[in-house]
């Protein structure tokens, strides 16, 4: 593949998005079949693909996962500003000031907020964490909406009364869905932070050079 081509220059992002879409499609199909199997066992009307796409079951399952991913990335970006892990490729140096700590200086190729300065620069300096925070809040809200809708549909099918949305927000079921994903995300981040102290992968920017001592960042 030519190194100046669009695909070469953006291959990592393209492959990751493609993998996400393939897995999302797999989740949709298998989730649709699973939900219809349960509905059939209960003698309920089966859902078409379009109906399932709008169902609480699909919305809840999708956004409870997205929510945890964005929470993980937001906190990871914020915590790595202040906290350190000796010898980890994911941590800044324990004693040296790094390029990311320097105040931005306008130059010909700098992003336009850097050239503009003022409030635009103040916002841009924290735009990555702000973006992840907004994505987390939107995903959290959609997770809650989908979870409550799924709960409400389940209660209606059983001809049982449902609590209000305000009460459901404090329900153990909703928070169980969140915590089971959050803990796994923090475990995954802790794993790469700690394992990269001693283990290596040649060629990966997520790894230190193979011959670097364990205690160096």
Secondary structure, DSSP 8 states (H G I E B T S, - for coil): --TTSHHHHTHHHHHHHHHHHHHHHHHHHHHHHHHHHHHHHTT-----HHHHHTSHHHHHHHHHHHHHHHHHHHHHHHHHHH---TT-TTS--SSS--GGGS-----TTS-HHHHH-HHHHHHHTTHHHHHHHHHHHHHHHHHHHHHHHHHHHHHHHTT-----HHHHTT-HHHHHHHHHHHHHHHHHHHHHHHHHHH---TT-TTS--TTS-TT--
